[in-house]
């Protein structure tokens, strides 16, 4: 990745202004994006959705169609250098064709999106609720309507760090006043998360990128819902619970909140209020260390069989999981062992944070 960006900026120095000051995270994201594109070659529909989302998301960086050829040249030069022992004219032609197809999908989606949506939204902080020394629930009011579906996430740029964007899940279903809430944990050396938790308050402004993500409810499914959220992965699960409770009040919803200790259940009072207002919603806190009365002791993959036995088994559920990667992987594996079909298990490992 260092070689790639060195080639790109040597050929087009002005492109450097589109990128953040520190490039380490950018290296990781670009490498991940390339890997996902290659991995999705056997699923054209998923690949098309992914590329179109990337193209729309790149609008906030100022990326234009005219920039794609320079990226192509730098990428081919990098592949040629690092795969020299297997590189052929045929391989280069195939890689260029694949890149141009992907670039066209991205640029086309960006241009279509530009017809009716801005590249970003300016949003005012209307509430900053510090729930822990390293965690805040931040409520924002975008300057214009921000259309989103519960389960999606937005990228955020703080005025403290221009051109540095980080992704956070929206923690609510659409509201009449148009506000959105984010659950933000300040990570060690986290540029954006630290700025949002420690150096942001009511009246400040941030930029929001377009909502993205496909971990949304199937409007045609009425199956019982199992929602599992750990850490700030609770945010999209809370949004899905709100949506289900209001749009399908007869649908059974089990919301499992995973935490290490009782103190980590930072949003439990609000969840209890939501549960009280919707009788078919059941909130279960699962605490792995020193469980208190009213919580279930253990780890989510271990306690799921017991929780789901009380609901006549797991196989009939539609499951959604968000949180730290080990929690997501462990929960998905446990659900498969319990007979939940893989196509009924939804997760998004593009979780919030720096």
C-alpha positions in Angstrom: 0.0 0.0 0.0 2.9 2.4 0.7 4.3 1.7 -2.8 0.8 2.2 -4.4 0.2 5.6 -2.7 3.8 6.6 -3.4 3.3 6.0 -7.2 -0.1 7.7 -7.1 1.1 10.9 -5.4 4.3 11.0 -7.4 2.2 11.0 -10.6 -0.6 13.3 -9.3 0.6 15.4 -6.4 -2.6 17.3 -6.1 -4.5 14.1 -5.2 -2.7 14.1 -1.8 -5.0 16.9 -0.6 -8.0 14.4 -0.8 -6.5 12.2 1.8 -6.0 12.4 5.6 -2.7 13.6 7.1 -1.9 10.1 8.5 -2.3 7.3 5.9 -2.0 4.2 8.0 -5.8 3.7 8.3 -6.3 4.6 4.7 -3.8 1.8 3.7 -5.9 -0.7 5.6 -9.2 0.5 4.2 -8.0 0.4 0.6 -6.5 -3.0 1.0 -9.7 -4.3 2.6 -11.7 -2.8 -0.3 -9.5 -4.5 -2.9 -9.8 -7.8 -1.1 -13.6 -7.5 -0.9 -13.8 -6.7 -4.6 -11.7 -9.8 -5.5 -13.6 -12.0 -3.1 -17.0 -10.9 -4.5 -16.3 -11.8 -8.1 -18.6 -14.8 -7.9 -21.5 -12.7 -6.5 -22.1 -10.0 -9.1 -25.1 -8.5 -7.4 -23.3 -8.1 -4.1 -20.3 -6.7 -5.9 -22.4 -4.2 -7.7 -24.0 -3.0 -4.5 -20.7 -2.7 -2.8 -19.1 -0.7 -5.7 -22.0 1.6 -6.0 -21.9 2.3 -2.2 -18.1 3.0 -2.5 -18.7 5.4 -5.3 -21.4 7.3 -3.5 -19.3 7.4 -0.3 -16.3 8.7 -2.2 -18.1 11.9 -3.1 -17.5 13.3 0.3 -13.7 13.1 -0.4 -14.0 15.1 -3.6 -13.3 12.1 -5.8 -14.2 12.7 -9.5 -14.4 10.4 -12.6 -11.2 12.1 -13.9 -9.2 10.7 -10.9 -9.8 7.0 -11.6 -7.3 6.6 -14.4 -4.4 7.8 -12.2 -5.5 5.2 -9.6 -5.6 2.5 -12.3 -2.0 3.3 -13.4 -0.7 3.3 -9.8 -2.5 0.0 -9.0 -1.2 -1.8 -12.1 2.3 -0.6 -11.4 2.0 -1.9 -7.9 0.7 -5.3 -9.0 3.4 -5.5 -11.7 6.1 -4.8 -9.1 4.9 -7.2 -6.4 3.7 -10.0 -8.6 6.6 -9.9 -11.0 7.2 -13.6 -11.0 3.7 -14.4 -12.3 2.9 -11.2 -14.2 2.0 -11.5 -17.9 0.5 -9.3 -20.5 -2.7 -11.3 -20.2 -2.8 -10.7 -16.4 -2.4 -7.0 -16.9 -5.2 -6.8 -19.5 -7.5 -8.7 -17.2 -6.7 -6.5 -14.2 -7.2 -3.4 -16.2 -10.5 -4.6 -17.5 -11.6 -5.6 -14.0 -10.5 -2.2 -12.6 -12.3 -0.2 -15.4 -15.5 -2.1 -14.8 -15.4 -1.4 -11.1 -14.4 2.3 -11.7 -17.3 2.7 -14.1 -19.8 1.3 -11.5 -18.4 3.6 -8.8 -18.2 6.8 -10.9 -21.7 6.1 -12.4 -23.3 5.7 -9.0 -21.6 8.9 -7.7 -22.9 10.9 -10.7 -26.4 9.5 -10.3 -26.3 10.3 -6.6 -25.2 13.8 -7.2 -28.5 14.6 -8.9 -30.5 14.5 -5.7 -28.2 14.2 -2.7 -25.3 16.3 -1.3 -21.9 14.7 -0.8 -22.2 15.4 2.9 -24.6 16.8 5.5 -23.7 19.5 8.0 -25.2 18.5 11.4 -25.4 20.4 14.6 -24.8 18.7 18.0 -28.0 19.2 20.0 -27.2 16.9 22.9 -23.9 15.3 24.2 -24.6 12.8 26.9 -21.4 11.5 28.4 -22.3 7.9 29.6 -18.7 7.0 30.7 -15.3 8.5 30.7 -14.7 7.1 27.2 -18.3 6.9 25.8 -20.9 9.4 24.7 -24.3 9.3 23.1 -24.4 12.2 20.7 -27.6 13.6 19.1 -27.3 15.5 15.9 -29.7 17.6 13.8 -28.7 17.6 10.1 -29.2 20.8 8.2 -31.4 19.0 5.7 -33.3 15.7 5.9 -31.0 12.7 6.1 -32.8 9.7 4.6 -31.7 6.4 6.2 -32.9 3.0 7.1 -32.5 1.6 10.6 -29.3 -0.6 10.7 -27.3 1.7 8.5 -24.2 3.7 9.4 -22.8 7.1 8.5 -19.2 8.4 8.3 -18.4 11.4 10.5 -15.8 14.2 10.2 -15.0 16.4 13.1 -13.9 20.0 12.6 -10.9 19.0 14.7 -9.6 16.6 12.0 -10.4 17.7 8.5 -10.4 14.9 5.8 -10.5 12.2 8.5 -13.7 10.2 8.5 -14.9 7.4 10.8 -18.0 5.3 10.6 -20.7 5.1 13.3 -24.0 3.3 13.3 -27.2 5.3 13.7 -28.8 4.3 17.0 -32.5 5.2 16.2 -35.3 4.7 13.8 -36.2 7.9 11.8 -37.7 10.6 14.0 -40.1 13.3 13.2 -37.6 16.0 14.2 -35.0 14.5 11.9 -32.4 14.0 14.6 -30.0 11.0 14.7 -28.1 9.6 17.6 -24.7 8.0 17.6 -23.0 5.9 20.3 -19.3 6.8 20.3 -16.5 5.2 22.3 -13.2 7.0 22.4 -10.5 4.5 21.3 -6.9 4.8 22.3 -5.3 7.2 19.7 -8.7 7.5 18.0 -8.6 10.8 16.3 -12.3 11.2 15.5 -13.7 9.2 18.4 -11.6 11.1 20.9 -12.7 14.4 19.4 -16.3 13.5 19.5 -16.3 12.2 23.1 -14.0 14.7 24.7 -13.9 17.8 22.6 -17.5 18.2 21.2 -20.5 19.7 22.8 -24.0 21.2 22.0 -23.7 23.9 19.3 -20.7 22.3 17.5 -21.0 21.0 14.0 -19.8 17.9 12.2 -20.1 16.5 8.7 -22.0 13.4 7.9 -21.5 11.2 4.9 -24.3 9.4 3.1 -25.9 6.5 5.0 -24.6 3.1 4.0 -25.0 -0.5 5.0 -27.4 -3.4 4.2 -28.0 -4.8 7.7 -31.6 -3.7 7.5 -34.9 -5.5 8.2 -36.5 -7.4 5.4 -39.9 -5.7 5.0 -41.5 -9.0 3.8 -40.4 -11.1 6.8 -42.6 -11.4 9.9 -40.4 -13.9 11.6 -39.4 -13.3 15.3 -36.3 -11.1 15.6 -33.2 -11.9 17.6 -31.0 -8.8 17.9 -27.5 -9.1 19.6 -25.4 -6.0 20.3 -22.2 -5.7 22.2 -20.4 -2.5 23.1 -21.4 0.3 20.8 -22.7 -2.4 18.4 -25.8 -1.9 20.5 -26.5 1.2 18.3 -27.8 -0.5 15.1 -29.6 -3.1 17.2 -31.5 -0.4 19.1 -32.5 1.2 15.8 -33.8 -2.1 14.5 -35.7 -2.7 17.7 -37.3 0.7 17.5 -38.3 0.1 13.9 -39.8 -3.3 14.6 -41.6 -2.2 17.7 -43.4 0.7 15.8 -43.9 -0.8 12.3 -44.7 -4.4 13.4 -46.0 -4.2 17.0 -47.2 -7.9 16.9 -43.7 -9.2 16.0 -41.7 -10.8 18.8 -38.3 -9.1 19.3 -35.5 -10.4 21.7 -32.8 -7.8 22.2 -29.7 -9.3 23.8 -27.2 -6.7 25.2 -23.7 -8.0 25.7 -21.4 -6.4 28.2 -18.4 -7.3 30.3 -19.7 -5.7 33.5 -22.9 -4.1 34.8 -21.3 -0.7 34.4 -20.9 -1.3 30.6 -24.7 -1.4 30.2 -24.6 2.3 29.4 -28.0 2.5 27.6 -30.1 0.1 29.7 -32.4 2.7 31.2 -33.5 3.8 27.8 -33.8 0.2 26.6 -36.1 -0.5 29.6 -38.3 2.4 28.6 -38.5 1.1 25.1 -39.3 -2.4 26.4 -42.0 -1.0 28.7 -43.7 0.8 25.7 -43.7 -2.3 23.5 -44.9 -5.6 25.2 -43.5 -7.8 22.4 -40.0 -6.5 22.9 -37.9 -8.3 25.5 -34.5 -6.9 26.5 -31.9 -9.3 28.1 -28.6 -7.9 29.4 -25.9 -10.6 29.3 -22.9 -9.8 31.5 -19.7 -11.9 31.4 -18.2 -10.6 34.7 -19.9 -10.3 38.1 -23.5 -10.4 36.8 -26.0 -8.4 38.9 -29.6 -9.3 39.6 -31.7 -8.7 36.5 -28.9 -9.8 34.2 -27.8 -13.1 32.7 -24.3 -14.3 33.6 -22.0 -15.6 30.9 -21.1 -15.0 27.3 -23.6 -14.6 24.5 -22.7 -17.8 22.5 -23.0 -19.8 25.8 -26.3 -18.4 26.9 -28.1 -18.3 23.6 -29.3 -21.9 23.7 -31.1 -21.2 27.1 -32.5 -17.9 25.9 -33.9 -19.4 22.7 -35.2 -22.6 24.3 -37.6 -20.3 26.2 -38.8 -19.1 22.8 -39.4 -22.5 21.2 -35.9 -22.7 19.6 -33.8 -20.6 17.3 -34.5 -21.9 13.8 -37.5 -19.7 13.1 -35.7 -16.4 14.0 -34.2 -13.7 11.9 -31.0 -12.8 13.6 -28.9 -9.6 13.5 -25.5 -9.2 15.3 -23.2 -6.2 15.8 -20.3 -5.4 18.0 -16.7 -6.5 18.5 -15.5 -9.0 15.9 -15.0 -11.9 18.4 -18.6 -11.4 19.6 -20.0 -11.4 16.1 -18.1 -14.5 15.0 -18.9 -16.4 18.2 -22.6 -15.5 18.0 -22.9 -16.4 14.3 -21.2 -19.8 14.9 -23.5 -20.5 17.9 -26.6 -19.6 15.8 -25.5 -22.0 13.1 -25.1 -24.8 15.6 -28.6 -24.0 16.9 -30.0 -24.5 13.4 -30.5 -20.9 12.2 -29.9 -20.9 8.4 -26.9 -18.7 7.4 -29.1 -16.6 5.1 -31.2 -15.6 8.2 -28.1 -14.3 10.1 -27.1 -10.7 9.3 -24.1 -8.9 10.5 -21.8 -6.0 9.5 -18.2 -6.1 10.6 -17.7 -2.4 9.4 -18.3 -1.4 13.0 -17.9 2.1 14.4 -14.7 3.7 15.5 -11.2 4.8 14.6 
